[in-house]
Amino acid sequence: MTVFNIILLAFLVVCAVSVSFSKNLLNSILIFMSYSLIMSIIWILLESPDLAITEAAVGAGVTSILFFVTLKKIHAISQEQEEEDGHEPYQKSK
């Protein structure tokens, strides 16, 4: 069981470091979601189900949805996709 705990903690560290180095906002949100889900599993292993449910609902659920809505409102999602395709943002293609 301790090996599983060490693997989960290692994933937490990897998620925390990769969020800070990720340049793509969408990838950062997905990594943040995975961080919250791993943290929820750790709370379950620590026999604290109330914190686990709260972490899963708020951390991975509500906060991630708010991040997605914010990216959509500021047009960051479509802007990143256009930049990846090689188009300039906010310009119509011919």
All heavy atoms as an XYZ file, in Angstrom:
732
protein
N       0.807     -1.192      0.000
C       0.000      0.000      0.000
C       0.854      1.260      0.000
O       0.468      2.279     -0.572
C      -0.928     -0.031      1.225
C      -2.023      0.962      1.160
S      -3.086      0.627     -0.227
C      -4.456      1.615      0.144
N       2.010      1.197      0.643
C       2.863      2.383      0.664
C       3.429      2.700     -0.711
O       3.682      3.860     -1.005
C       4.014      2.215      1.676
O       4.766      1.063      1.318
C       3.489      2.082      3.086
N       3.620      1.686     -1.532
C       4.106      1.928     -2.892
C       3.062      2.714     -3.679
O       3.399      3.657     -4.413
C       4.436      0.585     -3.594
C       4.817      0.816     -5.036
C       5.539     -0.147     -2.856
N       1.793      2.370     -3.494
C       0.712      3.086     -4.166
C       0.657      4.549     -3.712
O       0.461      5.457     -4.522
C      -0.617      2.379     -3.905
C      -1.778      2.975     -4.630
C      -1.837      2.967     -6.016
C      -2.823      3.560     -3.928
C      -2.903      3.515     -6.695
C      -3.901      4.106     -4.588
C      -3.937      4.087     -5.974
N       0.857      4.774     -2.401
C       0.879      6.142     -1.883
C       2.035      6.947     -2.459
O       1.880      8.130     -2.794
C       0.964      6.143     -0.354
C      -0.296      5.642      0.291
O      -1.364      5.657     -0.322
N      -0.187      5.193      1.525
N       3.176      6.322     -2.577
C       4.347      7.010     -3.135
C       4.120      7.342     -4.605
O       4.482      8.430     -5.065
C       5.617      6.151     -2.942
C       5.955      6.075     -1.446
C       6.790      6.697     -3.733
C       7.052      5.101     -1.107
N       3.489      6.442     -5.343
C       3.184      6.707     -6.756
C       2.214      7.875     -6.877
O       2.396      8.761     -7.724
C       2.626      5.439     -7.429
C       3.715      4.381     -7.558
C       2.034      5.764     -8.794
C       3.215      3.027     -8.005
N       1.194      7.908     -6.035
C       0.238      9.019     -6.062
C       0.915     10.344     -5.724
O       0.654     11.369     -6.364
C      -0.919      8.753     -5.111
C      -1.928      7.710     -5.555
C      -2.958      7.473     -4.446
C      -2.623      8.125     -6.833
N       1.770     10.345     -4.728
C       2.481     11.568     -4.367
C       3.422     12.017     -5.476
O       3.577     13.221     -5.729
C       3.239     11.369     -3.055
C       2.373     11.225     -1.804
C       3.230     10.901     -0.592
C       1.558     12.479     -1.578
N       4.043     11.058     -6.156
C       4.901     11.407     -7.283
C       4.081     12.027     -8.409
O       4.508     13.010     -9.039
C       5.642     10.176     -7.781
N       2.882     11.483     -8.675
C       2.002     12.075     -9.680
C       1.585     13.494     -9.291
O       1.469     14.367    -10.153
C       0.767     11.221     -9.901
C       0.971     10.065    -10.832
C       0.396      8.836    -10.554
C       1.717     10.198    -11.988
C       0.572      7.763    -11.413
C       1.906      9.134    -12.847
C       1.340      7.908    -12.567
N       1.363     13.732     -8.005
C       1.030     15.079     -7.557
C       2.151     16.061     -7.863
O       1.913     17.162     -8.340
C       0.729     15.091     -6.056
C      -0.645     14.659     -5.612
C      -0.756     14.753     -4.100
C      -1.714     15.488     -6.262
N       3.373     15.660     -7.583
C       4.514     16.527     -7.852
C       4.665     16.773     -9.354
O       4.896     17.900     -9.797
C       5.807     15.925     -7.250
C       7.032     16.697     -7.680
C       5.708     15.889     -5.735
N       4.499     15.719    -10.148
C       4.604     15.858    -11.604
C       3.520     16.795    -12.131
O       3.792     17.662    -12.980
C       4.534     14.471    -12.290
C       4.338     14.607    -13.786
C       5.783     13.673    -11.989
N       2.310     16.656    -11.634
C       1.217     17.542    -12.071
C       1.496     18.988    -11.688
O       1.275     19.904    -12.485
C      -0.107     17.098    -11.470
S      -0.790     15.607    -12.183
N       1.966     19.209    -10.471
C       2.234     20.575    -10.020
C       3.324     21.228    -10.846
O       3.214     22.401    -11.237
C       2.617     20.563     -8.544
N       4.368     20.494    -11.157
C       5.464     21.057    -11.945
C       5.038     21.262    -13.392
O       5.339     22.298    -14.009
C       6.710     20.146    -11.850
C       7.788     20.561    -12.830
C       7.250     20.152    -10.425
N       4.304     20.312    -13.953
C       3.924     20.425    -15.362
C       2.900     21.529    -15.594
O       2.879     22.126    -16.667
C       3.414     19.092    -15.895
O       2.269     18.691    -15.194
N       2.046     21.838    -14.615
C       1.116     22.964    -14.770
C       1.886     24.265    -14.860
O       1.569     25.139    -15.670
C       0.103     23.005    -13.598
C      -0.553     24.359    -13.466
C      -0.959     21.965    -13.796
N       2.909     24.402    -14.073
C       3.655     25.659    -14.089
C       4.478     25.840    -15.361
O       4.751     26.970    -15.754
C       4.557     25.753    -12.859
O       5.509     24.730    -12.874
N       4.853     24.746    -16.019
C       5.644     24.859    -17.240
C       4.829     24.751    -18.525
O       5.366     24.954    -19.609
C       6.750     23.804    -17.258
C       7.855     24.088    -16.290
C       8.182     23.170    -15.307
C       8.553     25.282    -16.355
C       9.191     23.427    -14.413
C       9.571     25.549    -15.463
C       9.896     24.627    -14.481
N       3.557     24.447    -18.419
C       2.720     24.282    -19.604
C       2.384     25.648    -20.208
O       1.963     26.567    -19.512
C       1.435     23.546    -19.243
O       0.606     23.431    -20.365
N       2.569     25.782    -21.511
C       2.264     27.032    -22.193
C       0.839     27.052    -22.735
O       0.282     28.114    -22.965
C       3.249     27.252    -23.328
C       4.671     27.424    -22.840
C       5.553     27.993    -23.899
C       6.986     28.026    -23.449
N       7.268     29.042    -22.466
N       0.248     25.900    -22.928
C      -1.109     25.801    -23.436
C      -2.088     25.852    -22.259
O      -2.014     25.038    -21.344
C      -1.272     24.494    -24.216
C      -2.569     24.410    -24.963
O      -3.498     25.165    -24.713
N      -2.634     23.480    -25.896
N      -2.999     26.812    -22.283
C      -3.931     26.985    -21.173
C      -4.874     25.800    -21.022
O      -5.214     25.399    -19.908
C      -4.735     28.270    -21.362
C      -3.939     29.563    -21.278
C      -4.838     30.750    -21.610
C      -3.330     29.720    -19.908
N      -5.293     25.229    -22.121
C      -6.201     24.086    -22.064
C      -5.520     22.881    -21.411
O      -6.111     22.190    -20.579
C      -6.695     23.747    -23.467
C      -7.848     22.787    -23.581
C      -9.074     23.331    -22.850
C      -8.195     22.541    -25.024
N      -4.276     22.656    -21.762
C      -3.527     21.564    -21.127
C      -3.338     21.818    -19.641
O      -3.384     20.883    -18.835
C      -2.166     21.388    -21.793
C      -2.273     20.773    -23.161
O      -3.286     20.195    -23.509
N      -1.230     20.924    -23.951
N      -3.138     23.069    -19.269
C      -2.975     23.395    -17.855
C      -4.228     23.064    -17.058
O      -4.150     22.572    -15.939
C      -2.643     24.882    -17.692
O      -1.426     25.186    -18.284
N      -5.387     23.336    -17.640
C      -6.641     23.026    -16.951
C      -6.809     21.517    -16.803
O      -7.224     21.024    -15.749
C      -7.835     23.646    -17.690
C      -7.760     25.159    -17.625
C      -9.143     23.154    -17.107
C      -8.784     25.855    -18.473
N      -6.487     20.770    -17.839
C      -6.599     19.313    -17.763
C      -5.638     18.729    -16.733
O      -5.985     17.797    -15.998
C      -6.364     18.697    -19.129
C      -7.420     19.031    -20.193
C      -7.013     18.474    -21.542
C      -8.774     18.513    -19.772
N      -4.448     19.285    -16.643
C      -3.489     18.820    -15.636
C      -3.984     19.173    -14.243
O      -3.857     18.389    -13.304
C      -2.094     19.416    -15.911
C      -1.543     18.889    -17.238
C      -1.134     19.098    -14.776
C      -0.310     19.608    -17.724
N      -4.576     20.366    -14.111
C      -5.148     20.761    -12.824
C      -6.275     19.820    -12.405
O      -6.395     19.472    -11.234
C      -5.652     22.204    -12.902
C      -6.349     22.666    -11.661
C      -5.624     22.987    -10.530
C      -7.725     22.781    -11.621
C      -6.256     23.410     -9.374
C      -8.366     23.205    -10.480
C      -7.631     23.521     -9.344
N      -7.097     19.399    -13.364
C      -8.161     18.447    -13.065
C      -7.587     17.126    -12.567
O      -8.092     16.541    -11.604
C      -9.014     18.192    -14.310
C     -10.032     19.234    -14.597
S     -10.950     18.949    -16.119
C     -11.500     17.279    -15.941
N      -6.547     16.656    -13.229
C      -5.940     15.395    -12.798
C      -5.308     15.530    -11.414
O      -5.367     14.595    -10.609
C      -4.918     14.912    -13.825
O      -3.857     15.824    -13.924
N      -4.735     16.692    -11.124
C      -4.182     16.937     -9.794
C      -5.285     16.819     -8.736
O      -5.099     16.187     -7.701
C      -3.539     18.332     -9.743
C      -2.953     18.685     -8.403
C      -1.641     18.371     -8.093
C      -3.710     19.346     -7.435
C      -1.098     18.692     -6.863
C      -3.178     19.664     -6.202
C      -1.877     19.346     -5.921
O      -1.345     19.648     -4.712
N      -6.435     17.431     -9.008
C      -7.543     17.385     -8.051
C      -8.073     15.966     -7.863
O      -8.416     15.563     -6.745
C      -8.672     18.296     -8.506
O      -8.253     19.637     -8.469
N      -8.141     15.199     -8.948
C      -8.614     13.821     -8.826
C      -7.637     12.955     -8.035
O      -8.052     12.126     -7.224
C      -8.864     13.234    -10.206
C     -10.068     13.818    -10.945
C     -10.143     13.254    -12.354
C     -11.344     13.535    -10.189
N      -6.349     13.145     -8.253
C      -5.351     12.387     -7.488
C      -5.420     12.781     -6.015
O      -5.350     11.929     -5.125
C      -3.941     12.614     -8.068
C      -3.831     12.001     -9.456
C      -2.878     12.030     -7.145
C      -2.582     12.371    -10.204
N      -5.594     14.068     -5.766
C      -5.712     14.518     -4.379
C      -6.959     13.942     -3.714
O      -6.936     13.593     -2.532
C      -5.744     16.050     -4.353
C      -5.499     16.646     -3.015
S      -3.846     16.273     -2.451
C      -4.157     16.075     -0.719
N      -8.013     13.794     -4.485
C      -9.233     13.174     -3.964
C      -8.991     11.720     -3.575
O      -9.471     11.256     -2.534
C     -10.339     13.266     -5.012
O     -11.484     12.630     -4.582
N      -8.241     11.003     -4.390
C      -7.907      9.608     -4.064
C      -7.063      9.541     -2.799
O      -7.258      8.669     -1.945
C      -7.187      8.940     -5.254
C      -8.133      8.820     -6.439
C      -6.637      7.570     -4.859
C      -7.458      8.404     -7.717
N      -6.145     10.489     -2.651
C      -5.311     10.508     -1.449
C      -6.164     10.767     -0.208
O      -5.951     10.156      0.839
C      -4.180     11.545     -1.592
C      -3.169     11.044     -2.626
C      -3.483     11.797     -0.262
C      -2.084     12.021     -2.963
N      -7.147     11.661     -0.318
C      -8.038     11.907      0.829
C      -8.825     10.647      1.193
O      -9.068     10.392      2.372
C      -9.000     13.056      0.550
C      -8.373     14.419      0.639
C      -8.324     15.358     -0.336
C      -7.711     14.998      1.776
N      -7.671     16.472      0.114
C      -7.285     16.279      1.408
C      -7.441     14.537      3.058
C      -6.609     17.114      2.277
C      -6.756     15.377      3.934
C      -6.351     16.650      3.533
N      -9.216      9.876      0.189
C      -9.923      8.621      0.478
C      -8.999      7.651      1.215
O      -9.412      6.997      2.182
C     -10.464      7.985     -0.812
C     -11.624      8.816     -1.352
C     -10.904      6.547     -0.575
C     -12.117      8.375     -2.707
N      -7.749      7.572      0.770
C      -6.796      6.683      1.438
C      -6.493      7.136      2.865
O      -6.152      6.321      3.725
C      -5.502      6.596      0.627
C      -5.623      5.905     -0.733
C      -4.308      5.978     -1.477
C      -6.072      4.468     -0.554
N      -6.615      8.427      3.123
C      -6.411      8.943      4.474
C      -7.670      8.855      5.327
O      -7.724      9.418      6.426
C      -5.932     10.401      4.404
C      -4.536     10.617      3.845
C      -4.253     12.097      3.666
C      -3.497      9.977      4.735
N      -8.678      8.148      4.799
C      -9.944      7.908      5.485
C     -10.670      9.205      5.839
O     -11.170      9.387      6.954
C      -9.731      7.049      6.730
C      -9.203      5.670      6.396
C      -8.926      4.833      7.628
O      -9.182      5.300      8.750
O      -8.438      3.702      7.445
N     -10.714     10.099      4.862
C     -11.449     11.345      5.020
C     -12.363     11.536      3.810
O     -12.069     12.323      2.908
C     -10.460     12.496      5.153
O     -11.144     13.682      5.375
N     -13.475     10.807      3.778
C     -14.333     10.833      2.587
C     -15.011     12.172      2.346
O     -15.287     12.520      1.202
C     -15.362      9.738      2.866
C     -15.370      9.584      4.334
C     -13.987      9.913      4.801
N     -15.268     12.946      3.408
C     -15.901     14.242      3.200
C     -14.982     15.193      2.430
O     -15.423     15.914      1.528
C     -16.332     14.852      4.527
C     -15.191     14.938      5.532
O     -14.202     14.189      5.373
O     -15.308     15.737      6.491
N     -13.707     15.186      2.750
C     -12.744     16.007      2.003
C     -12.549     15.479      0.582
O     -12.340     16.261     -0.351
C     -11.408     16.053      2.729
C     -11.376     16.899      3.999
C     -10.040     16.755      4.681
C     -11.674     18.339      3.689
N     -12.605     14.171      0.422
C     -12.438     13.584     -0.910
C     -13.578     13.996     -1.832
O     -13.351     14.366     -2.988
C     -12.362     12.067     -0.812
N     -14.801     13.961     -1.319
C     -15.946     14.358     -2.133
C     -15.875     15.847     -2.466
O     -16.137     16.259     -3.600
C     -17.264     14.013     -1.398
C     -17.423     12.498     -1.327
C     -18.460     14.649     -2.082
C     -18.541     12.050     -0.429
N     -15.491     16.652     -1.482
C     -15.370     18.087     -1.716
C     -14.286     18.390     -2.738
O     -14.472     19.227     -3.625
C     -15.060     18.816     -0.398
O     -16.079     18.500      0.546
C     -14.994     20.308     -0.607
N     -13.160     17.727     -2.634
C     -12.065     17.939     -3.589
C     -12.470     17.531     -4.994
O     -12.166     18.218     -5.967
C     -10.833     17.152     -3.148
C      -9.635     17.315     -4.048
C      -9.018     18.697     -3.988
O      -9.042     19.314     -2.925
O      -8.505     19.147     -5.027
N     -13.166     16.418     -5.104
C     -13.593     15.965     -6.433
C     -14.635     16.903     -7.019
O     -14.582     17.238     -8.206
C     -14.150     14.542     -6.345
N     -15.570     17.343     -6.195
C     -16.644     18.199     -6.706
C     -16.160     19.603     -7.026
O     -16.434     20.148     -8.096
C     -17.779     18.258     -5.694
N     -15.423     20.184     -6.109
C     -14.997     21.570     -6.295
C     -13.730     21.652     -7.147
O     -13.663     22.409     -8.111
C     -14.784     22.255     -4.927
C     -14.211     23.645     -5.100
C     -16.088     22.314     -4.165
N     -12.717     20.864     -6.792
C     -11.439     20.950     -7.493
C     -11.498     20.490     -8.930
O     -11.067     21.189     -9.845
N     -12.021     19.305     -9.137
C     -12.049     18.749    -10.488
C     -13.312     19.131    -11.242
O     -13.314     19.165    -12.461
C     -11.933     17.231    -10.439
N     -14.374     19.445    -10.533
C     -15.644     19.727    -11.196
C     -15.898     21.192    -11.452
O     -15.732     21.694    -12.557
N     -16.295     21.896    -10.420
C     -16.750     23.280    -10.561
C     -15.634     24.207    -11.032
O     -15.821     25.010    -11.955
C     -17.350     23.771     -9.218
C     -17.729     25.235     -9.300
C     -18.539     22.928     -8.827
N     -14.468     24.101    -10.416
C     -13.369     24.990    -10.792
C     -12.944     24.778    -12.234
O     -12.698     25.745    -12.963
C     -12.172     24.761     -9.851
O     -12.607     24.892     -8.501
C     -11.070     25.755    -10.118
N     -12.878     23.537    -12.671
C     -12.484     23.263    -14.056
C     -13.521     23.791    -15.046
O     -13.161     24.343    -16.091
C     -12.285     21.773    -14.257
O     -11.267     21.317    -13.410
N     -14.786     23.643    -14.714
C     -15.832     24.185    -15.592
C     -15.728     25.698    -15.669
O     -15.845     26.282    -16.752
C     -17.222     23.739    -15.096
C     -17.398     22.246    -15.344
C     -18.330     24.527    -15.779
C     -18.641     21.660    -14.719
N     -15.467     26.353    -14.544
C     -15.297     27.805    -14.556
C     -14.086     28.219    -15.386
O     -14.126     29.222    -16.104
C     -15.172     28.338    -13.128
C     -16.440     28.303    -12.296
C     -16.146     28.731    -10.858
C     -17.511     29.180    -12.901
N     -13.008     27.446    -15.314
C     -11.840     27.737    -16.143
C     -12.164     27.587    -17.627
O     -11.759     28.409    -18.451
C     -10.663     26.826    -15.777
C      -9.917     27.236    -14.539
C      -9.304     26.279    -13.754
C      -9.813     28.556    -14.160
C      -8.607     26.634    -12.621
C      -9.116     28.926    -13.022
C      -8.509     27.959    -12.259
N     -12.884     26.514    -17.988
C     -13.259     26.315    -19.393
C     -14.150     27.442    -19.897
O     -13.964     27.943    -21.013
C     -13.970     24.972    -19.585
C     -13.067     23.784    -19.571
C     -13.341     22.703    -18.737
C     -11.942     23.721    -20.374
C     -12.513     21.600    -18.719
C     -11.106     22.626    -20.358
C     -11.388     21.564    -19.529
N     -15.111     27.857    -19.084
C     -16.009     28.950    -19.485
C     -15.221     30.251    -19.646
O     -15.439     31.010    -20.594
C     -17.161     29.106    -18.468
C     -17.947     30.381    -18.697
C     -18.068     27.894    -18.520
N     -14.289     30.494    -18.747
C     -13.468     31.704    -18.844
C     -12.626     31.695    -20.111
O     -12.535     32.721    -20.811
C     -12.552     31.823    -17.617
O     -13.350     31.832    -16.440
C     -11.721     33.081    -17.676
N     -12.014     30.565    -20.438
C     -11.226     30.483    -21.668
C     -12.098     30.700    -22.896
O     -11.669     31.326    -23.876
C     -10.518     29.134    -21.766
C      -9.315     28.930    -20.872
C      -8.721     27.549    -21.103
C      -8.276     29.988    -21.103
N     -13.303     30.189    -22.859
C     -14.217     30.375    -23.989
C     -14.638     31.840    -24.108
O     -14.714     32.383    -25.211
C     -15.435     29.459    -23.802
C     -16.310     29.383    -25.003
C     -15.597     28.688    -26.132
C     -16.557     28.461    -27.267
N     -15.883     28.007    -28.459
N     -14.897     32.486    -22.968
C     -15.334     33.883    -22.987
C     -14.246     34.819    -23.496
O     -14.541     35.795    -24.172
C     -15.751     34.335    -21.586
C     -17.008     33.716    -21.091
C     -18.198     34.502    -21.527
C     -19.427     33.905    -20.863
N     -20.631     34.433    -21.383
N     -13.004     34.545    -23.165
C     -11.918     35.417    -23.628
C     -11.350     34.945    -24.967
O     -10.352     35.481    -25.431
C     -10.794     35.534    -22.579
C     -10.111     34.192    -22.329
C     -11.307     36.130    -21.289
C      -8.866     34.295    -21.493
N     -11.982     33.971    -25.558
C     -11.606     33.428    -26.870
C     -10.197     32.851    -26.875
O      -9.526     32.864    -27.892
C     -11.736     34.488    -27.960
C     -13.097     35.073    -28.047
N     -14.179     34.360    -28.490
C     -13.566     36.315    -27.716
C     -15.256     35.130    -28.447
N     -14.917     36.317    -27.978
N      -9.737     32.366    -25.741
C      -8.393     31.793    -25.676
C      -8.339     30.413    -26.299
O      -7.318     30.024    -26.845
C      -7.919     31.727    -24.225
N      -9.435     29.654    -26.230
C      -9.431     28.309    -26.801
C      -9.342     28.381    -28.309
O      -8.507     27.737    -28.930
C     -10.675     27.511    -26.343
C     -10.600     27.249    -24.850
C     -10.771     26.199    -27.101
C     -11.813     26.555    -24.291
N     -10.174     29.195    -28.940
C     -10.138     29.295    -30.401
C      -8.858     29.967    -30.872
O      -8.336     29.647    -31.930
C     -11.361     30.061    -30.905
O     -11.380     31.364    -30.382
N      -8.327     30.892    -30.075
C      -7.096     31.574    -30.443
C      -5.913     30.608    -30.424
O      -5.082     30.620    -31.323
C      -6.850     32.715    -29.468
C      -5.699     33.617    -29.831
C      -5.559     34.771    -28.852
O      -6.120     34.736    -27.757
N      -4.838     35.774    -29.246
N      -5.847     29.723    -29.433
C      -4.771     28.747    -29.365
C      -4.854     27.754    -30.516
O      -3.846     27.361    -31.081
C      -4.805     28.007    -28.035
C      -4.315     28.822    -26.878
C      -4.366     28.060    -25.578
O      -4.791     26.881    -25.590
O      -3.982     28.630    -24.550
N      -6.061     27.358    -30.888
C      -6.217     26.414    -31.988
C      -5.791     27.056    -33.304
O      -5.177     26.407    -34.140
C      -7.664     25.938    -32.068
C      -8.042     25.023    -30.931
C      -9.527     24.682    -30.926
O     -10.300     25.257    -31.678
N      -9.909     23.760    -30.068
N      -6.094     28.331    -33.508
C      -5.689     29.013    -34.735
C      -4.177     29.168    -34.794
O      -3.573     29.047    -35.857
C      -6.372     30.375    -34.825
C      -7.848     30.291    -35.134
C      -8.518     31.648    -35.135
O      -7.830     32.662    -34.887
O      -9.730     31.693    -35.392
N      -3.555     29.456    -33.653
C      -2.102     29.589    -33.635
C      -1.425     28.258    -33.934
O      -0.393     28.208    -34.581
C      -1.649     30.132    -32.280
C      -1.976     31.594    -32.090
C      -1.631     32.087    -30.696
O      -1.161     31.276    -29.869
O      -1.840     33.281    -30.440
N      -2.010     27.147    -33.454
C      -1.458     25.828    -33.736
C      -1.610     25.478    -35.215
O      -0.782     24.785    -35.784
C      -2.122     24.772    -32.873
C      -1.712     24.836    -31.421
C      -2.477     23.853    -30.561
O      -3.320     23.119    -31.106
O      -2.226     23.812    -29.341
N      -2.692     25.973    -35.845
C      -2.909     25.714    -37.266
C      -2.048     26.609    -38.152
O      -1.976     26.402    -39.355
C      -4.384     25.919    -37.626
C      -5.278     24.875    -36.981
O      -4.749     23.815    -36.582
O      -6.490     25.126    -36.862
N      -1.430     27.627    -37.573
C      -0.572     28.511    -38.356
C      -1.252     29.785    -38.803
O      -0.686     30.572    -39.540
N      -2.486     30.028    -38.352
C      -3.200     31.247    -38.701
C      -2.986     32.292    -37.619
O      -2.783     31.977    -36.462
C      -4.710     30.991    -38.839
C      -5.054     29.974    -39.878
N      -4.723     30.119    -41.200
C      -5.681     28.774    -39.776
C      -5.158     29.069    -41.870
N      -5.733     28.227    -41.017
N      -3.037     33.544    -38.029
C      -2.994     34.622    -37.066
C      -4.352     34.719    -36.368
O      -5.379     34.525    -37.001
C      -2.676     35.950    -37.755
C      -1.249     36.031    -38.271
C      -0.236     36.027    -37.150
O      -0.484     36.675    -36.120
O       0.792     35.367    -37.292
N      -4.383     35.024    -35.082
C      -5.677     35.130    -34.409
C      -6.474     36.324    -34.898
O      -5.918     37.350    -35.258
C      -5.290     35.294    -32.934
C      -3.855     35.650    -32.916
C      -3.261     35.190    -34.204
N      -7.775     36.148    -34.898
C      -8.762     37.159    -35.261
C      -8.666     37.605    -36.723
O      -9.070     38.690    -37.071
C      -8.686     38.380    -34.340
C      -8.946     38.046    -32.918
C      -7.920     38.118    -31.990
C     -10.207     37.634    -32.494
C      -8.153     37.803    -30.674
C     -10.443     37.310    -31.180
C      -9.420     37.407    -30.271
O      -9.644     37.081    -28.966
N      -8.068     36.808    -37.588
C      -8.052     37.108    -39.014
C      -8.769     35.997    -39.744
O      -8.590     34.824    -39.446
C      -6.625     37.208    -39.542
C      -5.900     38.445    -39.052
C      -4.516     38.518    -39.671
O      -4.084     37.600    -40.350
N      -3.823     39.626    -39.433
N      -9.580     36.391    -40.721
C     -10.292     35.386    -41.510
C      -9.363     34.810    -42.562
O      -8.563     35.520    -43.164
C     -11.495     36.017    -42.192
C     -12.557     36.457    -41.211
C     -13.745     36.994    -41.938
C     -14.817     37.406    -40.950
N     -15.985     37.962    -41.612
N      -9.472     33.524    -42.780
C      -8.653     32.894    -43.805
C      -9.306     33.107    -45.169
O     -10.512     33.222    -45.303
C      -8.498     31.393    -43.527
O      -9.759     30.789    -43.458
N      -8.472     33.173    -46.195
C      -8.955     33.444    -47.542
C      -9.361     32.191    -48.259
O      -8.947     31.151    -48.086
C      -7.883     34.158    -48.351
C      -7.564     35.513    -47.760
C      -6.480     36.160    -48.568
C      -6.106     37.491    -47.968
N      -5.076     38.164    -48.672
